[in-house]
Amino acid sequence: MLQERDVDALQDLVESDPGYTERVTGYPPGPSDALSLLLIRPEGVEEDAKVVFGACEDEHLVAVLDVLRGYPDAARAFVGLLLVRGDRQGRGIGRWVVEELLAGMPREWPEVQRLRLAVVDTNAAVAGFWARLGFEATGEERPYRYDHLESVTRLFERPVARER
Ligand SMILES: CC(C)(COP(=O)(O)OP(=O)(O)OC[C@H]1O[C@@H](n2cnc3c(N)ncnc32)[C@H](O)[C@@H]1OP(=O)(O)O)[C@@H](O)C(=O)NCCC(=O)NCCS
């Protein structure tokens, strides 16, 4: 679990794939992106409902996943960001991180039945990754705006437990 003391390692991770930040904000990574990732949460979400997980390889942070418990309702959790270090993408780390989260949920957060996330249209190439992990588009979409960048986010979900 990452905390404020991990902010430099997290900032380095965010900067390892500047293309992601550019696609979803229109700008390269900024100096306080990691701190924002650690601290910012939607209105009404308690501090302890946001968890930022880090995955390490040889003591180096190679992935981050932040998740909100009970958002938008008690039976769901919401992945805010999954980011794998730029030069480590495509090696199974993203799949591993999501599968670890799903495997631990029935024990840690037993009330959570579904995992949800949003993909911004400017980053739509990633939708194939989520599909490989069993996520399906819910059909919901929301307007997305970051300064001058205007787009749409599409919601995806999958059950925590695999359907039998
Ligand atoms: C998206 C991301 C997290 C994927 O992590 P990764 O470690 O590169 O992905 P993996 O190697 O674990 O891939 C898992 C599976 O998804 C597939 N996959 C990965 N990216 C894909 C894509 N863009 N389209 C289709 N399939 C994809 C892989 O082929 C692999 O398939 P398999 O396990 O069934 O053989 C990573 O590329 C990343 O950090 N991207 C930038 C940040 C980002 O866009 N995050 C998502 C925000 S919604």
The ligand as an SDF file (V2000), in Angstrom:
LIG
                    3D

 48 50  0  0  0  0  0  0  0  0999 V2000
   -2.9410   -0.7300  -19.5710 C   0  0  0  0  0  0  0  0  0  0  0  0
   -1.7850   -1.2800  -18.7620 C   0  0  0  0  0  0  0  0  0  0  0  0
   -2.0610   -1.1030  -17.2920 C   0  0  0  0  0  0  0  0  0  0  0  0
   -1.6720   -2.7840  -19.0720 C   0  0  0  0  0  0  0  0  0  0  0  0
   -0.6590   -3.3520  -18.2740 O   0  0  0  0  0  0  0  0  0  0  0  0
    0.4220   -4.3200  -18.9330 P   0  0  0  0  0  0  0  0  0  0  0  0
    1.2740   -4.8470  -17.8650 O   0  0  0  0  0  0  0  0  0  0  0  0
    1.0600   -3.5990  -20.0670 O   0  0  0  0  0  0  0  0  0  0  0  0
   -0.5260   -5.4550  -19.5370 O   0  0  0  0  0  0  0  0  0  0  0  0
   -0.3220   -7.0450  -19.4540 P   0  0  0  0  0  0  0  0  0  0  0  0
    1.0160   -7.3730  -20.0470 O   0  0  0  0  0  0  0  0  0  0  0  0
   -0.5810   -7.5260  -18.0720 O   0  0  0  0  0  0  0  0  0  0  0  0
   -1.4710   -7.5460  -20.4140 O   0  0  0  0  0  0  0  0  0  0  0  0
   -2.5190   -8.4140  -19.9650 C   0  0  0  0  0  0  0  0  0  0  0  0
   -3.2990   -8.8830  -21.1560 C   0  0  0  0  0  0  0  0  0  0  0  0
   -3.9210   -7.7800  -21.8260 O   0  0  0  0  0  0  0  0  0  0  0  0
   -3.4960   -7.7360  -23.2020 C   0  0  0  0  0  0  0  0  0  0  0  0
   -3.3480   -6.3120  -23.5230 N   0  0  0  0  0  0  0  0  0  0  0  0
   -2.5280   -5.4230  -22.9570 C   0  0  0  0  0  0  0  0  0  0  0  0
   -2.7240   -4.1990  -23.4930 N   0  0  0  0  0  0  0  0  0  0  0  0
   -3.6880   -4.3600  -24.4380 C   0  0  0  0  0  0  0  0  0  0  0  0
   -4.3500   -3.4700  -25.3200 C   0  0  0  0  0  0  0  0  0  0  0  0
   -4.0620   -2.1780  -25.3630 N   0  0  0  0  0  0  0  0  0  0  0  0
   -5.3010   -3.9770  -26.1440 N   0  0  0  0  0  0  0  0  0  0  0  0
   -5.6210   -5.3070  -26.1110 C   0  0  0  0  0  0  0  0  0  0  0  0
   -5.0410   -6.1870  -25.2650 N   0  0  0  0  0  0  0  0  0  0  0  0
   -4.0950   -5.7050  -24.4460 C   0  0  0  0  0  0  0  0  0  0  0  0
   -2.1770   -8.4840  -23.2450 C   0  0  0  0  0  0  0  0  0  0  0  0
   -1.9290   -9.0100  -24.5280 O   0  0  0  0  0  0  0  0  0  0  0  0
   -2.4040   -9.5680  -22.1940 C   0  0  0  0  0  0  0  0  0  0  0  0
   -3.1680  -10.6000  -22.7400 O   0  0  0  0  0  0  0  0  0  0  0  0
   -3.0890  -12.1140  -22.1090 P   0  0  0  0  0  0  0  0  0  0  0  0
   -2.6350  -11.9930  -20.6720 O   0  0  0  0  0  0  0  0  0  0  0  0
   -4.4660  -12.6090  -22.2100 O   0  0  0  0  0  0  0  0  0  0  0  0
   -2.0880  -12.7940  -22.9630 O   0  0  0  0  0  0  0  0  0  0  0  0
   -0.4440   -0.6090  -19.1650 C   0  0  0  0  0  0  0  0  0  0  0  0
   -0.2280   -0.7390  -20.5400 O   0  0  0  0  0  0  0  0  0  0  0  0
   -0.3950    0.8590  -18.7790 C   0  0  0  0  0  0  0  0  0  0  0  0
    0.0380    1.1920  -17.6960 O   0  0  0  0  0  0  0  0  0  0  0  0
   -0.8350    1.7760  -19.6920 N   0  0  0  0  0  0  0  0  0  0  0  0
   -0.8000    3.1980  -19.4380 C   0  0  0  0  0  0  0  0  0  0  0  0
   -1.7820    3.6100  -18.3670 C   0  0  0  0  0  0  0  0  0  0  0  0
   -3.2130    3.3010  -18.7290 C   0  0  0  0  0  0  0  0  0  0  0  0
   -3.6810    3.5710  -19.8160 O   0  0  0  0  0  0  0  0  0  0  0  0
   -3.9230    2.7310  -17.7420 N   0  0  0  0  0  0  0  0  0  0  0  0
   -5.3270    2.3940  -17.8700 C   0  0  0  0  0  0  0  0  0  0  0  0
   -6.1850    3.5470  -17.5030 C   0  0  0  0  0  0  0  0  0  0  0  0
   -7.9180    3.1090  -17.6730 S   0  0  0  0  0  0  0  0  0  0  0  0
  1  2  1  0
  2  3  1  0
  2  4  1  0
  2 36  1  0
  4  5  1  0
  5  6  1  0
  6  7  2  0
  6  8  1  0
  6  9  1  0
  9 10  1  0
 10 11  2  0
 10 12  1  0
 10 13  1  0
 13 14  1  0
 14 15  1  0
 15 16  1  0
 15 30  1  0
 16 17  1  0
 17 18  1  0
 17 28  1  0
 18 19  1  0
 18 27  1  0
 19 20  2  0
 20 21  1  0
 21 22  1  0
 21 27  2  0
 22 23  1  0
 22 24  2  0
 24 25  1  0
 25 26  2  0
 26 27  1  0
 28 29  1  0
 28 30  1  0
 30 31  1  0
 31 32  1  0
 32 33  2  0
 32 34  1  0
 32 35  1  0
 36 37  1  0
 36 38  1  0
 38 39  2  0
 38 40  1  0
 40 41  1  0
 41 42  1  0
 42 43  1  0
 43 44  2  0
 43 45  1  0
 45 46  1  0
 46 47  1  0
 47 48  1  0
M  END
$$$$
